[in-house]
Amino acid sequence: MSVGHTAVTTRRPVVWCDDGADCGIRDLLNRLGDRWSVLAVVELAQGVRRFRELQRALPGISQRMLTLTVRRLERDGLVSRTVHPTVPPQVEYELTPLGHSLTHLVRAMVDWSYSHHDAILASRQEWDEANPGSEIR
Protein backbone atom coordinates (compact mmCIF):
# COMPACT_ATOMS: atom_id res chain seq x y z
CA MET A 1 0.00 0.00 0.00
CA SER A 2 1.40 3.37 -0.91
CA VAL A 3 1.79 6.23 1.58
CA GLY A 4 -0.87 8.30 -0.18
CA HIS A 5 -3.35 5.45 -0.47
CA THR A 6 -6.04 5.89 2.15
CA ALA A 7 -9.18 4.73 0.36
CA VAL A 8 -11.09 1.85 1.87
CA THR A 9 -11.79 -1.06 -0.41
CA THR A 10 -15.54 -1.52 -0.70
CA ARG A 11 -15.61 -4.44 -3.08
CA ARG A 12 -17.63 -7.25 -1.55
CA PRO A 13 -15.67 -10.46 -0.99
CA VAL A 14 -16.77 -13.65 -2.67
CA VAL A 15 -19.58 -15.18 -0.65
CA TRP A 16 -20.76 -18.66 -1.51
CA CYS A 17 -24.27 -18.22 -0.11
CA ASP A 18 -26.21 -15.64 1.81
CA ASP A 19 -25.61 -17.52 5.07
CA GLY A 20 -21.89 -17.97 4.36
CA ALA A 21 -22.14 -21.72 3.70
CA ASP A 22 -20.46 -23.18 0.64
CA CYS A 23 -23.79 -24.22 -1.00
CA GLY A 24 -22.32 -27.43 -2.36
CA ILE A 25 -19.46 -25.83 -4.28
CA ARG A 26 -16.98 -28.10 -2.49
CA ASP A 27 -18.94 -31.17 -3.60
CA LEU A 28 -18.98 -29.94 -7.19
CA LEU A 29 -15.26 -29.14 -7.15
CA ASN A 30 -14.48 -32.53 -5.63
CA ARG A 31 -16.37 -34.23 -8.43
CA LEU A 32 -15.27 -32.09 -11.36
CA GLY A 33 -11.81 -31.40 -10.00
CA ASP A 34 -10.63 -34.95 -10.48
CA ARG A 35 -8.64 -35.98 -13.53
CA TRP A 36 -11.39 -37.73 -15.52
CA SER A 37 -14.88 -36.46 -14.69
CA VAL A 38 -14.86 -33.34 -16.86
CA LEU A 39 -13.43 -35.31 -19.78
CA ALA A 40 -16.16 -37.94 -19.36
CA VAL A 41 -18.83 -35.22 -19.29
CA VAL A 42 -17.36 -33.66 -22.45
CA GLU A 43 -17.48 -37.02 -24.22
CA LEU A 44 -20.98 -37.86 -23.01
CA ALA A 45 -22.24 -34.44 -24.08
CA GLN A 46 -21.85 -35.77 -27.62
CA GLY A 47 -24.32 -38.59 -26.99
CA VAL A 48 -24.82 -42.05 -25.55
CA ARG A 49 -21.64 -44.09 -25.20
CA ARG A 50 -21.01 -47.72 -24.41
CA PHE A 51 -18.38 -48.40 -21.79
CA ARG A 52 -15.64 -49.36 -24.26
CA GLU A 53 -16.45 -46.39 -26.53
CA LEU A 54 -16.08 -44.10 -23.56
CA GLN A 55 -12.84 -45.79 -22.53
CA ARG A 56 -11.38 -45.42 -26.05
CA ALA A 57 -12.39 -41.76 -26.10
CA LEU A 58 -10.40 -41.13 -22.89
CA PRO A 59 -6.85 -42.30 -23.63
CA GLY A 60 -4.93 -43.22 -20.51
CA ILE A 61 -7.91 -44.05 -18.30
CA SER A 62 -7.92 -47.53 -16.82
CA GLN A 63 -11.01 -49.70 -16.75
CA ARG A 64 -11.18 -49.37 -12.97
CA MET A 65 -10.83 -45.59 -13.02
CA LEU A 66 -13.51 -45.24 -15.70
CA THR A 67 -15.81 -47.47 -13.65
CA LEU A 68 -15.24 -45.30 -10.56
CA THR A 69 -15.68 -42.09 -12.55
CA VAL A 70 -19.00 -43.03 -14.15
CA ARG A 71 -20.29 -44.45 -10.84
CA ARG A 72 -19.52 -41.19 -9.09
CA LEU A 73 -21.14 -39.18 -11.87
CA GLU A 74 -24.15 -41.50 -11.72
CA ARG A 75 -24.35 -41.14 -7.94
CA ASP A 76 -24.38 -37.36 -8.32
CA GLY A 77 -27.21 -37.61 -10.85
CA LEU A 78 -25.14 -36.37 -13.78
CA VAL A 79 -24.99 -39.65 -15.72
CA SER A 80 -27.47 -42.45 -16.24
CA ARG A 81 -26.47 -46.06 -16.81
CA THR A 82 -28.53 -48.47 -18.88
CA VAL A 83 -27.82 -52.20 -18.92
CA HIS A 84 -29.22 -54.09 -21.90
CA PRO A 85 -29.99 -57.78 -21.22
CA THR A 86 -27.70 -59.28 -23.83
CA VAL A 87 -24.86 -61.75 -23.59
CA PRO A 88 -22.51 -60.21 -22.69
CA PRO A 89 -24.50 -57.34 -21.17
CA GLN A 90 -24.26 -54.03 -23.01
CA VAL A 91 -23.92 -51.01 -20.76
CA GLU A 92 -24.56 -47.49 -22.02
CA TYR A 93 -23.99 -44.17 -20.35
CA GLU A 94 -25.54 -40.82 -21.09
CA LEU A 95 -25.87 -37.46 -19.43
CA THR A 96 -29.03 -36.83 -17.48
CA PRO A 97 -30.84 -33.48 -17.82
CA LEU A 98 -28.84 -32.38 -14.76
CA GLY A 99 -25.63 -33.47 -16.48
CA HIS A 100 -26.59 -31.62 -19.66
CA SER A 101 -27.20 -28.47 -17.61
CA LEU A 102 -23.52 -28.63 -16.62
CA THR A 103 -22.21 -28.73 -20.17
CA HIS A 104 -22.38 -24.97 -20.74
CA LEU A 105 -20.04 -24.47 -17.78
CA VAL A 106 -17.69 -27.18 -19.02
CA ARG A 107 -17.80 -25.59 -22.49
CA ALA A 108 -16.83 -22.25 -20.95
CA MET A 109 -13.85 -23.92 -19.25
CA VAL A 110 -12.81 -25.55 -22.53
CA ASP A 111 -13.10 -22.22 -24.37
CA TRP A 112 -11.14 -20.42 -21.65
CA SER A 113 -8.37 -23.02 -21.67
CA TYR A 114 -8.15 -22.89 -25.45
CA SER A 115 -7.95 -19.08 -25.45
CA HIS A 116 -5.34 -18.90 -22.69
CA HIS A 117 -3.28 -22.04 -23.28
CA ASP A 118 -0.37 -20.25 -24.97
CA ALA A 119 -0.22 -17.59 -22.25
CA ILE A 120 -0.18 -20.24 -19.53
CA LEU A 121 2.58 -22.21 -21.27
CA ALA A 122 4.64 -19.03 -21.68
CA SER A 123 4.13 -18.14 -18.03
CA ARG A 124 5.17 -21.62 -16.93
CA GLN A 125 8.30 -21.48 -19.04
CA GLU A 126 9.18 -18.04 -17.69
CA TRP A 127 8.63 -19.20 -14.12
CA ASP A 128 10.62 -22.41 -14.65
CA GLU A 129 13.54 -20.41 -16.06
CA ALA A 130 13.42 -18.03 -13.10
CA ASN A 131 13.19 -20.92 -10.62
CA PRO A 132 15.57 -23.65 -11.87
CA GLY A 133 15.41 -26.96 -10.05
CA SER A 134 11.91 -26.38 -8.72
CA GLU A 135 9.81 -29.51 -8.31
CA ILE A 136 6.53 -27.77 -9.18
CA ARG A 137 5.05 -29.25 -12.33
PyMOL commands that place a pseudoatom at each C-alpha (Angstrom):
pseudoatom trace, name=CA, resn=MET, resi=1, chain=A, elem=C, hetatm=0, pos=[0.000, 0.000, 0.000]
pseudoatom trace, name=CA, resn=SER, resi=2, chain=A, elem=C, hetatm=0, pos=[1.401, 3.374, -0.913]
pseudoatom trace, name=CA, resn=VAL, resi=3, chain=A, elem=C, hetatm=0, pos=[1.787, 6.226, 1.581]
pseudoatom trace, name=CA, resn=GLY, resi=4, chain=A, elem=C, hetatm=0, pos=[-0.873, 8.296, -0.179]
pseudoatom trace, name=CA, resn=HIS, resi=5, chain=A, elem=C, hetatm=0, pos=[-3.352, 5.450, -0.470]
pseudoatom trace, name=CA, resn=THR, resi=6, chain=A, elem=C, hetatm=0, pos=[-6.036, 5.888, 2.154]
pseudoatom trace, name=CA, resn=ALA, resi=7, chain=A, elem=C, hetatm=0, pos=[-9.178, 4.734, 0.360]
pseudoatom trace, name=CA, resn=VAL, resi=8, chain=A, elem=C, hetatm=0, pos=[-11.092, 1.854, 1.868]
pseudoatom trace, name=CA, resn=THR, resi=9, chain=A, elem=C, hetatm=0, pos=[-11.789, -1.060, -0.409]
pseudoatom trace, name=CA, resn=THR, resi=10, chain=A, elem=C, hetatm=0, pos=[-15.540, -1.516, -0.702]
pseudoatom trace, name=CA, resn=ARG, resi=11, chain=A, elem=C, hetatm=0, pos=[-15.611, -4.440, -3.075]
pseudoatom trace, name=CA, resn=ARG, resi=12, chain=A, elem=C, hetatm=0, pos=[-17.634, -7.253, -1.547]
pseudoatom trace, name=CA, resn=PRO, resi=13, chain=A, elem=C, hetatm=0, pos=[-15.669, -10.464, -0.985]
pseudoatom trace, name=CA, resn=VAL, resi=14, chain=A, elem=C, hetatm=0, pos=[-16.768, -13.654, -2.674]
pseudoatom trace, name=CA, resn=VAL, resi=15, chain=A, elem=C, hetatm=0, pos=[-19.576, -15.177, -0.646]
pseudoatom trace, name=CA, resn=TRP, resi=16, chain=A, elem=C, hetatm=0, pos=[-20.757, -18.665, -1.507]
pseudoatom trace, name=CA, resn=CYS, resi=17, chain=A, elem=C, hetatm=0, pos=[-24.267, -18.215, -0.108]
pseudoatom trace, name=CA, resn=ASP, resi=18, chain=A, elem=C, hetatm=0, pos=[-26.215, -15.639, 1.813]
pseudoatom trace, name=CA, resn=ASP, resi=19, chain=A, elem=C, hetatm=0, pos=[-25.612, -17.518, 5.068]
pseudoatom trace, name=CA, resn=GLY, resi=20, chain=A, elem=C, hetatm=0, pos=[-21.886, -17.971, 4.362]
pseudoatom trace, name=CA, resn=ALA, resi=21, chain=A, elem=C, hetatm=0, pos=[-22.145, -21.721, 3.705]
pseudoatom trace, name=CA, resn=ASP, resi=22, chain=A, elem=C, hetatm=0, pos=[-20.462, -23.180, 0.642]
pseudoatom trace, name=CA, resn=CYS, resi=23, chain=A, elem=C, hetatm=0, pos=[-23.788, -24.225, -1.004]
pseudoatom trace, name=CA, resn=GLY, resi=24, chain=A, elem=C, hetatm=0, pos=[-22.325, -27.430, -2.359]
pseudoatom trace, name=CA, resn=ILE, resi=25, chain=A, elem=C, hetatm=0, pos=[-19.456, -25.834, -4.277]
pseudoatom trace, name=CA, resn=ARG, resi=26, chain=A, elem=C, hetatm=0, pos=[-16.978, -28.102, -2.488]
pseudoatom trace, name=CA, resn=ASP, resi=27, chain=A, elem=C, hetatm=0, pos=[-18.938, -31.172, -3.598]
pseudoatom trace, name=CA, resn=LEU, resi=28, chain=A, elem=C, hetatm=0, pos=[-18.978, -29.940, -7.188]
pseudoatom trace, name=CA, resn=LEU, resi=29, chain=A, elem=C, hetatm=0, pos=[-15.262, -29.143, -7.148]
pseudoatom trace, name=CA, resn=ASN, resi=30, chain=A, elem=C, hetatm=0, pos=[-14.478, -32.532, -5.627]
pseudoatom trace, name=CA, resn=ARG, resi=31, chain=A, elem=C, hetatm=0, pos=[-16.372, -34.226, -8.434]
pseudoatom trace, name=CA, resn=LEU, resi=32, chain=A, elem=C, hetatm=0, pos=[-15.269, -32.086, -11.358]
pseudoatom trace, name=CA, resn=GLY, resi=33, chain=A, elem=C, hetatm=0, pos=[-11.806, -31.403, -10.004]
pseudoatom trace, name=CA, resn=ASP, resi=34, chain=A, elem=C, hetatm=0, pos=[-10.633, -34.949, -10.482]
pseudoatom trace, name=CA, resn=ARG, resi=35, chain=A, elem=C, hetatm=0, pos=[-8.643, -35.983, -13.526]
pseudoatom trace, name=CA, resn=TRP, resi=36, chain=A, elem=C, hetatm=0, pos=[-11.385, -37.729, -15.522]
pseudoatom trace, name=CA, resn=SER, resi=37, chain=A, elem=C, hetatm=0, pos=[-14.883, -36.460, -14.686]
pseudoatom trace, name=CA, resn=VAL, resi=38, chain=A, elem=C, hetatm=0, pos=[-14.860, -33.343, -16.857]
pseudoatom trace, name=CA, resn=LEU, resi=39, chain=A, elem=C, hetatm=0, pos=[-13.429, -35.312, -19.779]
pseudoatom trace, name=CA, resn=ALA, resi=40, chain=A, elem=C, hetatm=0, pos=[-16.155, -37.943, -19.362]
pseudoatom trace, name=CA, resn=VAL, resi=41, chain=A, elem=C, hetatm=0, pos=[-18.828, -35.216, -19.290]
pseudoatom trace, name=CA, resn=VAL, resi=42, chain=A, elem=C, hetatm=0, pos=[-17.361, -33.659, -22.449]
pseudoatom trace, name=CA, resn=GLU, resi=43, chain=A, elem=C, hetatm=0, pos=[-17.481, -37.018, -24.220]
pseudoatom trace, name=CA, resn=LEU, resi=44, chain=A, elem=C, hetatm=0, pos=[-20.984, -37.864, -23.007]
pseudoatom trace, name=CA, resn=ALA, resi=45, chain=A, elem=C, hetatm=0, pos=[-22.236, -34.436, -24.076]
pseudoatom trace, name=CA, resn=GLN, resi=46, chain=A, elem=C, hetatm=0, pos=[-21.848, -35.765, -27.623]
pseudoatom trace, name=CA, resn=GLY, resi=47, chain=A, elem=C, hetatm=0, pos=[-24.324, -38.588, -26.987]
pseudoatom trace, name=CA, resn=VAL, resi=48, chain=A, elem=C, hetatm=0, pos=[-24.823, -42.050, -25.551]
pseudoatom trace, name=CA, resn=ARG, resi=49, chain=A, elem=C, hetatm=0, pos=[-21.637, -44.085, -25.203]
pseudoatom trace, name=CA, resn=ARG, resi=50, chain=A, elem=C, hetatm=0, pos=[-21.012, -47.723, -24.414]
pseudoatom trace, name=CA, resn=PHE, resi=51, chain=A, elem=C, hetatm=0, pos=[-18.376, -48.398, -21.793]
pseudoatom trace, name=CA, resn=ARG, resi=52, chain=A, elem=C, hetatm=0, pos=[-15.645, -49.359, -24.259]
pseudoatom trace, name=CA, resn=GLU, resi=53, chain=A, elem=C, hetatm=0, pos=[-16.447, -46.391, -26.527]
pseudoatom trace, name=CA, resn=LEU, resi=54, chain=A, elem=C, hetatm=0, pos=[-16.081, -44.102, -23.559]
pseudoatom trace, name=CA, resn=GLN, resi=55, chain=A, elem=C, hetatm=0, pos=[-12.837, -45.785, -22.534]
pseudoatom trace, name=CA, resn=ARG, resi=56, chain=A, elem=C, hetatm=0, pos=[-11.379, -45.424, -26.047]
pseudoatom trace, name=CA, resn=ALA, resi=57, chain=A, elem=C, hetatm=0, pos=[-12.392, -41.759, -26.098]
pseudoatom trace, name=CA, resn=LEU, resi=58, chain=A, elem=C, hetatm=0, pos=[-10.404, -41.128, -22.894]
pseudoatom trace, name=CA, resn=PRO, resi=59, chain=A, elem=C, hetatm=0, pos=[-6.851, -42.299, -23.631]
pseudoatom trace, name=CA, resn=GLY, resi=60, chain=A, elem=C, hetatm=0, pos=[-4.934, -43.225, -20.510]
pseudoatom trace, name=CA, resn=ILE, resi=61, chain=A, elem=C, hetatm=0, pos=[-7.914, -44.050, -18.305]
pseudoatom trace, name=CA, resn=SER, resi=62, chain=A, elem=C, hetatm=0, pos=[-7.919, -47.531, -16.815]
pseudoatom trace, name=CA, resn=GLN, resi=63, chain=A, elem=C, hetatm=0, pos=[-11.012, -49.698, -16.747]
pseudoatom trace, name=CA, resn=ARG, resi=64, chain=A, elem=C, hetatm=0, pos=[-11.181, -49.371, -12.965]
pseudoatom trace, name=CA, resn=MET, resi=65, chain=A, elem=C, hetatm=0, pos=[-10.832, -45.590, -13.023]
pseudoatom trace, name=CA, resn=LEU, resi=66, chain=A, elem=C, hetatm=0, pos=[-13.510, -45.242, -15.700]
pseudoatom trace, name=CA, resn=THR, resi=67, chain=A, elem=C, hetatm=0, pos=[-15.812, -47.470, -13.653]
pseudoatom trace, name=CA, resn=LEU, resi=68, chain=A, elem=C, hetatm=0, pos=[-15.243, -45.303, -10.559]
pseudoatom trace, name=CA, resn=THR, resi=69, chain=A, elem=C, hetatm=0, pos=[-15.681, -42.087, -12.554]
pseudoatom trace, name=CA, resn=VAL, resi=70, chain=A, elem=C, hetatm=0, pos=[-19.003, -43.034, -14.150]
pseudoatom trace, name=CA, resn=ARG, resi=71, chain=A, elem=C, hetatm=0, pos=[-20.290, -44.454, -10.842]
pseudoatom trace, name=CA, resn=ARG, resi=72, chain=A, elem=C, hetatm=0, pos=[-19.516, -41.190, -9.086]
pseudoatom trace, name=CA, resn=LEU, resi=73, chain=A, elem=C, hetatm=0, pos=[-21.137, -39.178, -11.872]
pseudoatom trace, name=CA, resn=GLU, resi=74, chain=A, elem=C, hetatm=0, pos=[-24.148, -41.498, -11.717]
pseudoatom trace, name=CA, resn=ARG, resi=75, chain=A, elem=C, hetatm=0, pos=[-24.349, -41.140, -7.935]
pseudoatom trace, name=CA, resn=ASP, resi=76, chain=A, elem=C, hetatm=0, pos=[-24.380, -37.364, -8.321]
pseudoatom trace, name=CA, resn=GLY, resi=77, chain=A, elem=C, hetatm=0, pos=[-27.215, -37.609, -10.850]
pseudoatom trace, name=CA, resn=LEU, resi=78, chain=A, elem=C, hetatm=0, pos=[-25.141, -36.366, -13.784]
pseudoatom trace, name=CA, resn=VAL, resi=79, chain=A, elem=C, hetatm=0, pos=[-24.992, -39.647, -15.723]
pseudoatom trace, name=CA, resn=SER, resi=80, chain=A, elem=C, hetatm=0, pos=[-27.474, -42.447, -16.242]
pseudoatom trace, name=CA, resn=ARG, resi=81, chain=A, elem=C, hetatm=0, pos=[-26.467, -46.055, -16.807]
pseudoatom trace, name=CA, resn=THR, resi=82, chain=A, elem=C, hetatm=0, pos=[-28.526, -48.474, -18.876]
pseudoatom trace, name=CA, resn=VAL, resi=83, chain=A, elem=C, hetatm=0, pos=[-27.820, -52.196, -18.917]
pseudoatom trace, name=CA, resn=HIS, resi=84, chain=A, elem=C, hetatm=0, pos=[-29.216, -54.090, -21.904]
pseudoatom trace, name=CA, resn=PRO, resi=85, chain=A, elem=C, hetatm=0, pos=[-29.993, -57.777, -21.222]
pseudoatom trace, name=CA, resn=THR, resi=86, chain=A, elem=C, hetatm=0, pos=[-27.703, -59.276, -23.828]
pseudoatom trace, name=CA, resn=VAL, resi=87, chain=A, elem=C, hetatm=0, pos=[-24.857, -61.749, -23.587]
pseudoatom trace, name=CA, resn=PRO, resi=88, chain=A, elem=C, hetatm=0, pos=[-22.506, -60.209, -22.693]
pseudoatom trace, name=CA, resn=PRO, resi=89, chain=A, elem=C, hetatm=0, pos=[-24.496, -57.338, -21.174]
pseudoatom trace, name=CA, resn=GLN, resi=90, chain=A, elem=C, hetatm=0, pos=[-24.257, -54.031, -23.011]
pseudoatom trace, name=CA, resn=VAL, resi=91, chain=A, elem=C, hetatm=0, pos=[-23.922, -51.009, -20.760]
pseudoatom trace, name=CA, resn=GLU, resi=92, chain=A, elem=C, hetatm=0, pos=[-24.563, -47.494, -22.024]
pseudoatom trace, name=CA, resn=TYR, resi=93, chain=A, elem=C, hetatm=0, pos=[-23.987, -44.174, -20.349]
pseudoatom trace, name=CA, resn=GLU, resi=94, chain=A, elem=C, hetatm=0, pos=[-25.538, -40.819, -21.091]
pseudoatom trace, name=CA, resn=LEU, resi=95, chain=A, elem=C, hetatm=0, pos=[-25.871, -37.461, -19.435]
pseudoatom trace, name=CA, resn=THR, resi=96, chain=A, elem=C, hetatm=0, pos=[-29.033, -36.834, -17.478]
pseudoatom trace, name=CA, resn=PRO, resi=97, chain=A, elem=C, hetatm=0, pos=[-30.839, -33.482, -17.820]
pseudoatom trace, name=CA, resn=LEU, resi=98, chain=A, elem=C, hetatm=0, pos=[-28.838, -32.375, -14.764]
pseudoatom trace, name=CA, resn=GLY, resi=99, chain=A, elem=C, hetatm=0, pos=[-25.625, -33.472, -16.480]
pseudoatom trace, name=CA, resn=HIS, resi=100, chain=A, elem=C, hetatm=0, pos=[-26.591, -31.621, -19.660]
pseudoatom trace, name=CA, resn=SER, resi=101, chain=A, elem=C, hetatm=0, pos=[-27.200, -28.470, -17.610]
pseudoatom trace, name=CA, resn=LEU, resi=102, chain=A, elem=C, hetatm=0, pos=[-23.522, -28.634, -16.617]
pseudoatom trace, name=CA, resn=THR, resi=103, chain=A, elem=C, hetatm=0, pos=[-22.208, -28.732, -20.173]
pseudoatom trace, name=CA, resn=HIS, resi=104, chain=A, elem=C, hetatm=0, pos=[-22.382, -24.965, -20.744]
pseudoatom trace, name=CA, resn=LEU, resi=105, chain=A, elem=C, hetatm=0, pos=[-20.036, -24.469, -17.776]
pseudoatom trace, name=CA, resn=VAL, resi=106, chain=A, elem=C, hetatm=0, pos=[-17.694, -27.179, -19.022]
pseudoatom trace, name=CA, resn=ARG, resi=107, chain=A, elem=C, hetatm=0, pos=[-17.795, -25.594, -22.491]
pseudoatom trace, name=CA, resn=ALA, resi=108, chain=A, elem=C, hetatm=0, pos=[-16.834, -22.250, -20.953]
pseudoatom trace, name=CA, resn=MET, resi=109, chain=A, elem=C, hetatm=0, pos=[-13.848, -23.919, -19.247]
pseudoatom trace, name=CA, resn=VAL, resi=110, chain=A, elem=C, hetatm=0, pos=[-12.806, -25.551, -22.530]
pseudoatom trace, name=CA, resn=ASP, resi=111, chain=A, elem=C, hetatm=0, pos=[-13.100, -22.222, -24.366]
pseudoatom trace, name=CA, resn=TRP, resi=112, chain=A, elem=C, hetatm=0, pos=[-11.140, -20.415, -21.653]
pseudoatom trace, name=CA, resn=SER, resi=113, chain=A, elem=C, hetatm=0, pos=[-8.369, -23.020, -21.668]
pseudoatom trace, name=CA, resn=TYR, resi=114, chain=A, elem=C, hetatm=0, pos=[-8.145, -22.891, -25.454]
pseudoatom trace, name=CA, resn=SER, resi=115, chain=A, elem=C, hetatm=0, pos=[-7.950, -19.082, -25.450]
pseudoatom trace, name=CA, resn=HIS, resi=116, chain=A, elem=C, hetatm=0, pos=[-5.344, -18.905, -22.689]
pseudoatom trace, name=CA, resn=HIS, resi=117, chain=A, elem=C, hetatm=0, pos=[-3.279, -22.038, -23.278]
pseudoatom trace, name=CA, resn=ASP, resi=118, chain=A, elem=C, hetatm=0, pos=[-0.370, -20.246, -24.974]
pseudoatom trace, name=CA, resn=ALA, resi=119, chain=A, elem=C, hetatm=0, pos=[-0.215, -17.586, -22.249]
pseudoatom trace, name=CA, resn=ILE, resi=120, chain=A, elem=C, hetatm=0, pos=[-0.180, -20.245, -19.533]
pseudoatom trace, name=CA, resn=LEU, resi=121, chain=A, elem=C, hetatm=0, pos=[2.582, -22.208, -21.267]
pseudoatom trace, name=CA, resn=ALA, resi=122, chain=A, elem=C, hetatm=0, pos=[4.641, -19.033, -21.680]
pseudoatom trace, name=CA, resn=SER, resi=123, chain=A, elem=C, hetatm=0, pos=[4.128, -18.137, -18.033]
pseudoatom trace, name=CA, resn=ARG, resi=124, chain=A, elem=C, hetatm=0, pos=[5.173, -21.620, -16.927]
pseudoatom trace, name=CA, resn=GLN, resi=125, chain=A, elem=C, hetatm=0, pos=[8.300, -21.478, -19.044]
pseudoatom trace, name=CA, resn=GLU, resi=126, chain=A, elem=C, hetatm=0, pos=[9.180, -18.037, -17.694]
pseudoatom trace, name=CA, resn=TRP, resi=127, chain=A, elem=C, hetatm=0, pos=[8.627, -19.201, -14.115]
pseudoatom trace, name=CA, resn=ASP, resi=128, chain=A, elem=C, hetatm=0, pos=[10.623, -22.410, -14.645]
pseudoatom trace, name=CA, resn=GLU, resi=129, chain=A, elem=C, hetatm=0, pos=[13.539, -20.405, -16.063]
pseudoatom trace, name=CA, resn=ALA, resi=130, chain=A, elem=C, hetatm=0, pos=[13.419, -18.027, -13.104]
pseudoatom trace, name=CA, resn=ASN, resi=131, chain=A, elem=C, hetatm=0, pos=[13.191, -20.919, -10.622]
pseudoatom trace, name=CA, resn=PRO, resi=132, chain=A, elem=C, hetatm=0, pos=[15.567, -23.647, -11.866]
pseudoatom trace, name=CA, resn=GLY, resi=133, chain=A, elem=C, hetatm=0, pos=[15.406, -26.958, -10.051]
pseudoatom trace, name=CA, resn=SER, resi=134, chain=A, elem=C, hetatm=0, pos=[11.908, -26.378, -8.722]
pseudoatom trace, name=CA, resn=GLU, resi=135, chain=A, elem=C, hetatm=0, pos=[9.808, -29.511, -8.307]
pseudoatom trace, name=CA, resn=ILE, resi=136, chain=A, elem=C, hetatm=0, pos=[6.526, -27.774, -9.177]
pseudoatom trace, name=CA, resn=ARG, resi=137, chain=A, elem=C, hetatm=0, pos=[5.045, -29.254, -12.331]
for i in range(1, 137): cmd.bond("trace and resi %d" % i, "trace and resi %d" % (i + 1))
show_as sticks, trace
zoom trace
